Amino acid sequence: MSLEITNLHKRFGETVALDGITFRVEPGQVFGFLGANGAGKTTTMRIALDIIRADEGRVSWRGRDSTELPRRTWGYLPEERGLYPRMKVEEQLVFFAALYGVPSKAARAEVHEWLERFRVPEYAGRKAEELSKGNQQKVQFIAAVLHDPEVLVMDEPFAGLDPVNVDLLKDAFLEMRDRGKTLVFSTHQMEMVEELCDAVAIIDRGRLLANGPTAEVRRMTGKRVVRLGVVGDPDLPWLAGIAGTRITRAGRDYSEIEVADGQDPEALLHAAMERGERITRFEIADPSLTHIFIDLVGTRPDAEERTLAGPRAASGTPPTGPGPGGAPPVDAPPGHAASSAGPTPSGPATGA
């Protein structure tokens, strides 16, 4: 049985955040959830986690409605930081694990194992506010997985990470997948999606535009891409005379040329040879997810967009959900928790 998102509708005032979103994530998959800022990704995630309620539709995991599932089913890494800034790293990680019933001794052992793996064992006794944004992200990831959830939901997990830490987090993703966990994450970094994801969904303005296995989504337009490198002028001016071609990436090393459906990509190779070009690279490939995204949405995935469904900005009132004003109860996972005795961590209570 899979994670099923079925006909989700959600409005914030007059703003339509979700308009009939439906897709499925199979157990053990790494799933990429793609869309520009404000497209409805975070709203969908919050509905799945029962932080807010849909106006219509259903989210289920292994046949059970998400509102009936125990909280430890889910791990959640929000885009906003959800750590207590003046609390020491080990102390708060053990605290978050205890909210899911993980014994203190076992939690401490897991915390030290993860910190060692992420190459920051010395941070156990430091306050969260003393860490860089990237290291806070790693701590928040640990908080999301200490209770061994079945489904890990992550909103922009690679934000703020340098290439070394990106690789560490990718390795952690793959290990969890190999242990049978289901991972769903949103990101603007399409190369991460192509490298990690078994399947994807693309949404825009609250509507689903494409979903399915990653390879099938890349082939959905019927177009092909040729990567052509030559010695000399990289602008390839002679391409203007070849119908059904368009340069989508111009570079000094090689250019990416989109070839329309029905055109023979190898015609570019023959044309280059006829013009006496010294060819350094020739490759035929499916369009990248970035190309597909631009075709469907009309803008790059990392472009600044409007916020589609800010619950307060749209209607002046917070969304409905568990707890007063839509706030989750005290046993919520990191990023959800709030305490009158300490700082309130940033989490998914606002935004789109």
C-alpha positions in Angstrom: 0.0 0.0 0.0 1.3 3.4 -0.9 1.1 7.1 0.2 -1.9 8.4 -1.7 -2.8 12.0 -2.2 -6.3 12.1 -3.6 -8.2 15.1 -5.0 -6.9 17.7 -2.5 -8.5 21.1 -2.5 -7.6 23.9 -0.2 -8.4 27.6 -0.2 -7.1 30.4 2.0 -9.7 33.1 1.7 -10.1 33.8 -2.0 -6.8 32.2 -2.9 -6.9 28.6 -4.3 -3.9 26.9 -2.9 -4.7 23.3 -4.1 -7.1 22.5 -7.0 -7.6 18.7 -7.1 -4.1 17.4 -6.5 -3.8 13.6 -6.9 -0.7 11.4 -7.0 0.8 8.3 -5.4 4.1 7.6 -3.8 5.1 3.9 -3.6 6.7 2.5 -0.4 10.5 2.6 -0.6 10.6 5.4 -3.2 12.4 8.6 -3.2 9.9 11.1 -4.6 10.5 14.6 -5.8 7.7 17.2 -5.4 8.5 20.1 -7.7 7.0 23.5 -8.2 7.9 27.2 -8.1 7.5 29.2 -4.8 3.9 29.3 -3.9 2.8 26.4 -6.1 1.2 24.5 -3.2 4.0 22.0 -2.3 4.2 23.0 1.4 0.4 23.2 1.7 0.2 19.6 0.4 2.9 18.4 2.9 1.1 20.1 5.8 -2.1 18.5 4.9 -0.4 15.1 4.8 1.1 15.7 8.2 -2.3 16.8 9.6 -1.0 20.3 10.5 -3.8 21.8 8.4 -6.9 20.2 7.0 -7.9 20.0 3.4 -11.3 21.5 2.3 -11.8 18.4 0.2 -9.8 15.2 -0.5 -7.8 12.6 1.4 -4.3 11.6 2.3 -3.7 8.0 3.2 -0.7 5.8 4.0 -1.0 2.0 3.6 -4.8 2.4 3.4 -5.2 4.5 6.6 -6.3 8.1 6.6 -3.4 10.4 7.6 -5.6 11.9 10.4 -5.7 8.4 12.0 -2.0 7.6 11.8 0.3 7.8 14.9 2.7 10.7 14.7 5.7 8.6 14.7 4.7 7.4 11.2 6.1 10.7 9.9 9.4 12.4 10.0 9.3 16.1 8.9 12.1 18.4 7.9 10.5 21.9 7.4 12.1 24.5 5.2 12.1 26.9 8.1 14.3 26.1 11.1 12.5 24.4 13.9 15.2 24.2 16.6 15.3 25.9 19.9 18.2 28.4 19.4 19.5 28.5 23.0 19.1 24.8 23.7 22.1 22.5 23.2 22.1 20.2 20.2 22.2 16.9 22.0 19.7 18.0 24.7 17.0 19.1 22.2 17.5 16.1 19.9 17.0 13.7 22.9 13.9 15.8 23.8 12.4 15.6 20.3 13.0 11.9 20.3 11.3 11.5 23.6 8.2 13.1 22.1 7.9 9.9 20.0 8.6 7.6 22.9 12.3 6.9 22.2 14.2 6.1 25.4 16.8 8.7 26.4 19.8 6.2 26.4 18.9 4.9 22.9 18.3 8.5 21.6 21.7 9.7 22.9 23.5 6.8 21.2 21.7 7.6 17.9 22.4 11.3 18.2 26.1 10.7 18.6 26.1 8.2 15.7 24.5 10.7 13.4 26.7 13.6 14.5 29.7 11.5 13.9 28.4 10.5 10.5 27.8 14.2 9.6 31.3 15.0 10.8 30.2 17.3 13.6 30.5 15.3 16.8 31.8 18.3 18.6 28.5 20.1 18.2 26.6 18.0 20.7 27.2 20.4 23.5 26.8 23.6 21.4 23.6 25.7 21.2 21.8 25.6 17.9 22.2 29.4 17.5 26.0 28.9 17.4 25.8 26.7 14.3 25.9 27.7 10.7 22.7 27.5 8.6 24.0 24.3 7.0 24.9 22.6 10.3 21.5 23.5 11.7 20.0 21.8 8.7 21.9 18.6 9.5 20.7 18.8 13.1 17.1 19.2 12.0 17.4 16.2 9.7 18.7 14.1 12.6 15.6 15.3 14.6 13.3 14.2 11.8 14.7 10.6 11.7 15.6 9.7 15.3 12.3 8.0 15.9 12.7 5.8 12.7 9.7 7.1 10.8 8.1 5.1 7.9 7.7 8.2 5.8 10.1 11.2 5.7 8.7 14.4 4.3 11.2 17.2 3.6 10.8 20.8 2.4 13.9 22.0 0.6 16.3 19.8 2.5 19.4 20.9 0.6 18.9 24.6 1.3 22.0 26.2 2.8 24.2 23.1 2.3 27.7 23.3 0.7 28.6 20.5 -1.8 30.3 18.3 0.9 27.2 18.4 3.2 24.9 17.9 0.2 26.8 14.6 -0.5 26.5 13.6 3.2 22.7 14.2 3.1 22.3 12.4 -0.2 24.1 9.3 1.3 21.7 9.4 4.3 18.7 9.6 1.9 19.9 6.5 0.0 20.6 4.6 3.2 17.0 5.3 4.4 15.6 4.2 1.0 17.6 1.0 1.2 16.1 0.4 4.6 12.6 0.5 3.0 11.7 4.1 4.1 9.6 6.3 1.8 11.1 9.8 1.2 9.2 12.8 -0.2 11.0 16.1 -0.7 10.6 19.4 -2.5 13.5 21.2 -4.0 14.5 23.7 -6.7 17.7 21.8 -7.4 16.7 19.6 -10.4 20.0 17.8 -10.5 19.3 16.4 -7.1 15.9 15.2 -8.3 17.4 13.5 -11.4 20.1 11.9 -9.3 17.9 10.7 -6.4 14.3 10.4 -7.3 12.5 7.3 -8.6 9.4 9.4 -9.4 8.3 13.0 -9.4 5.2 15.3 -9.4 5.2 18.8 -10.8 2.6 21.3 -9.7 1.9 24.9 -10.5 -0.7 27.3 -9.0 -2.2 24.4 -7.1 -2.7 22.1 -10.1 -0.9 18.9 -11.0 0.9 19.2 -14.3 2.8 15.9 -14.5 3.7 12.9 -12.3 5.2 9.5 -12.7 8.6 7.8 -12.9 11.3 10.3 -13.4 12.4 8.8 -16.8 8.9 8.9 -18.1 8.3 12.5 -17.1 11.5 13.5 -18.9 10.2 11.8 -22.1 6.7 13.2 -21.9 7.3 16.1 -24.4 8.7 13.7 -27.1 11.6 16.1 -27.6 15.3 15.0 -27.5 18.4 17.0 -26.5 21.7 16.9 -28.2 24.9 18.0 -26.4 27.3 19.2 -29.0 30.8 20.5 -28.5 33.0 21.8 -31.2 36.4 23.5 -31.5 36.0 27.2 -32.4 32.8 29.2 -32.3 30.5 27.8 -29.6 27.5 29.8 -30.9 27.0 27.4 -33.8 25.4 30.0 -36.1 24.7 27.5 -38.8 22.1 25.9 -36.5 19.7 28.7 -37.6 19.3 26.8 -40.9 18.2 23.5 -39.4 14.5 23.3 -38.7 13.1 22.0 -35.3 16.2 22.9 -33.3 16.8 25.4 -30.5 19.8 26.0 -28.3 18.7 25.8 -24.6 22.2 26.0 -23.1 25.1 27.8 -24.7 28.5 27.1 -23.2 32.2 27.2 -24.0 32.6 23.4 -23.6 29.4 22.3 -25.3 25.9 23.5 -26.2 22.5 21.8 -25.4 20.2 21.8 -28.4 16.6 20.8 -28.2 15.4 18.8 -31.1 11.6 18.8 -31.9 9.6 15.6 -32.0 10.0 13.9 -35.4 13.4 15.4 -36.1 16.4 13.2 -36.3 19.0 14.2 -33.7 21.8 12.7 -35.7 21.1 15.2 -38.5 23.0 17.7 -36.3 26.1 15.5 -36.3 26.0 15.2 -40.1 25.5 18.9 -40.5 28.4 19.7 -38.2 30.7 17.4 -40.1 29.6 18.8 -43.4 30.6 22.2 -42.2 34.0 21.0 -41.2 33.5 21.4 -37.4 35.9 19.5 -35.2 33.6 17.7 -32.8 34.6 17.2 -29.2 31.3 16.0 -27.9 28.1 14.5 -29.3 25.4 13.0 -27.1 21.7 12.3 -27.5 19.6 12.5 -24.3 16.2 13.1 -22.9 15.4 16.7 -21.8 16.4 17.5 -18.3 13.8 18.1 -15.6 14.7 21.7 -15.8 13.7 21.8 -19.5 10.4 19.9 -18.7 9.6 22.3 -15.9 10.1 25.3 -18.0 8.0 23.8 -20.8 5.2 23.1 -18.4 5.4 26.1 -16.0 7.0 28.8 -18.2 9.7 29.7 -15.8 12.8 28.2 -14.1 12.0 26.2 -10.9 14.3 28.5 -8.9 12.7 31.7 -10.1 11.2 34.1 -7.6 7.4 33.7 -7.6 4.5 35.0 -5.7 3.4 33.2 -2.5 0.3 31.4 -3.5 -1.3 30.5 -0.2 0.0 32.3 2.9 -2.7 31.6 5.4 -2.6 34.9 7.1 -1.7 37.0 4.1 -4.6 35.6 2.1 -7.4 35.7 4.6 -6.2 37.4 7.7 -6.9 34.2 9.7 -4.8 31.1 10.3 -5.7 27.8 8.8 -7.8 25.3 10.7 -6.0 22.2 12.1 -5.2 20.4 15.3 -4.7 22.7 18.3 -5.7 26.4 18.8 -5.5 28.5 15.7 -4.2 25.6 13.6 -1.1 25.1 15.8 -0.1 21.5 16.4 -0.2 20.0 19.9 2.8 19.9 22.1 3.8 16.4 21.0 4.4 17.6 17.5 7.7 16.8 15.8 10.5 19.3 15.3 9.4 22.3 13.4 5.9 21.9 14.9 6.5 22.2 18.6 5.7 25.2 20.7 6.4 25.8 24.4 5.3 28.6 26.7 8.4 27.9 28.8 10.9 28.4 26.1 11.5 29.9 22.6 9.0 29.0 19.9 10.9 27.3 17.1 10.2 28.4 13.6 8.1 25.7 11.8 5.4 25.2 9.2 2.8 27.3 10.9 3.0 30.0 8.2 3.8 30.2 4.5 2.6 28.5 1.4 
